[in-house]
């Protein structure tokens, strides 16, 4: 079983490759300001599925709603988007491994049965 650190590195590599493939330049995260309170939106309201500021969390509209840090939500979303491509890559790697094993066996068989 892979360690959590190894899994995070693998996910980070996959994300980096995905961004490079789709020509997404690295950028500084932009500060989203709440239109009501002019505060930075640092939280994500899981119930209403929207980014909110700290003041929004305490007012009636979002009070007692489950929230998480917006960076955490972004990571979870990206992980979800990458699950299927990762699964497909793992299947391809397994298939290529099988093909390699067959080729190694064939090469060994050819060497043994070679006529001098």
C-alpha positions as CSV (number, residue, x, y, z in Angstrom):
1,X,0.0,0.0,0.0
2,X,1.3,3.4,-0.9
3,X,2.0,6.0,1.7
4,X,-0.1,9.2,1.9
5,X,3.0,11.2,0.9
6,X,3.6,9.1,-2.1
7,X,-0.1,9.4,-3.1
8,X,0.0,13.1,-2.7
9,X,3.2,13.4,-4.8
10,X,1.6,11.2,-7.5
11,X,-1.6,13.3,-7.5
12,X,0.6,16.5,-7.7
13,X,2.5,15.1,-10.7
14,X,-0.8,14.2,-12.4
15,X,-2.3,17.6,-11.8
16,X,0.9,19.3,-13.1
17,X,0.9,17.1,-16.2
18,X,-2.8,17.9,-16.7
19,X,-2.3,21.6,-16.5
20,X,0.7,21.5,-18.8
21,X,-1.2,19.4,-21.3
22,X,-4.0,21.9,-21.4
23,X,-1.7,24.9,-21.5
24,X,-2.8,26.3,-18.2
25,X,-0.2,28.7,-17.1
26,X,0.6,28.8,-13.4
27,X,-0.9,31.8,-11.7
28,X,-1.3,33.4,-8.4
29,X,-4.7,32.7,-6.9
30,X,-6.9,35.8,-7.3
31,X,-8.5,37.2,-4.3
32,X,-12.3,37.0,-4.7
33,X,-14.1,39.7,-2.8
34,X,-17.6,39.2,-1.4
35,X,-19.9,41.6,-3.2
36,X,-21.9,42.2,0.0
37,X,-19.1,42.7,2.5
38,X,-16.0,43.4,0.4
39,X,-14.1,40.7,2.4
40,X,-12.0,38.0,0.8
41,X,-14.0,34.8,0.2
42,X,-12.0,32.3,2.2
43,X,-14.7,29.7,2.8
44,X,-16.9,27.4,0.8
45,X,-20.5,26.8,1.9
46,X,-21.1,23.1,1.3
47,X,-24.9,23.5,1.6
48,X,-25.3,26.4,-0.9
49,X,-22.3,25.4,-3.0
50,X,-20.7,28.8,-3.1
51,X,-17.7,30.7,-1.9
52,X,-18.4,33.0,1.0
53,X,-16.5,35.4,3.3
54,X,-16.2,35.1,7.1
55,X,-19.0,37.7,7.6
56,X,-21.3,35.7,5.3
57,X,-20.7,32.6,7.5
58,X,-22.1,34.5,10.5
59,X,-25.1,36.1,9.0
60,X,-28.6,34.5,8.6
61,X,-28.2,33.2,5.0
62,X,-25.3,30.9,5.8
63,X,-25.4,30.6,9.6
64,X,-25.0,27.0,10.8
65,X,-24.2,25.8,7.3
66,X,-21.3,23.4,6.9
67,X,-18.3,25.2,5.4
68,X,-14.7,24.3,4.5
69,X,-11.7,26.4,3.5
70,X,-12.0,27.3,-0.2
71,X,-8.5,25.8,-1.0
72,X,-9.7,22.5,0.4
73,X,-12.8,22.6,-1.8
74,X,-10.7,23.4,-4.8
75,X,-8.4,20.4,-4.1
76,X,-11.4,18.1,-3.6
77,X,-13.0,19.3,-6.8
78,X,-9.7,18.7,-8.8
79,X,-9.2,15.3,-7.2
80,X,-12.8,14.3,-8.2
81,X,-12.1,15.5,-11.8
82,X,-8.9,13.5,-12.0
83,X,-10.3,10.2,-10.6
84,X,-11.4,8.9,-14.0
85,X,-8.2,9.9,-15.9
86,X,-6.1,8.4,-13.2
87,X,-8.1,5.1,-13.3
88,X,-7.7,5.0,-17.1
89,X,-3.9,5.6,-16.8
90,X,-3.6,2.8,-14.2
91,X,-5.5,0.4,-16.5
92,X,-3.2,1.3,-19.4
93,X,-0.1,0.8,-17.2
94,X,-1.4,-2.6,-16.1
95,X,-2.0,-3.5,-19.8
96,X,1.4,-2.3,-20.8
97,X,3.0,-4.3,-18.0
98,X,1.2,-7.4,-19.2
99,X,2.4,-6.8,-22.8
100,X,6.0,-6.3,-21.5
101,X,5.8,-9.6,-19.6
102,X,4.6,-11.4,-22.7
103,X,7.4,-9.9,-24.8
104,X,10.0,-10.9,-22.3
105,X,8.7,-14.5,-22.3
106,X,8.7,-14.5,-26.1
107,X,12.3,-13.2,-26.3
108,X,13.4,-15.9,-23.8
109,X,11.6,-18.5,-25.9
110,X,13.3,-17.3,-29.1
111,X,16.7,-17.3,-27.5
112,X,16.2,-20.9,-26.3
113,X,14.9,-22.1,-29.6
114,X,17.3,-20.2,-31.8
115,X,19.0,-22.3,-34.5
116,X,22.7,-21.7,-34.8
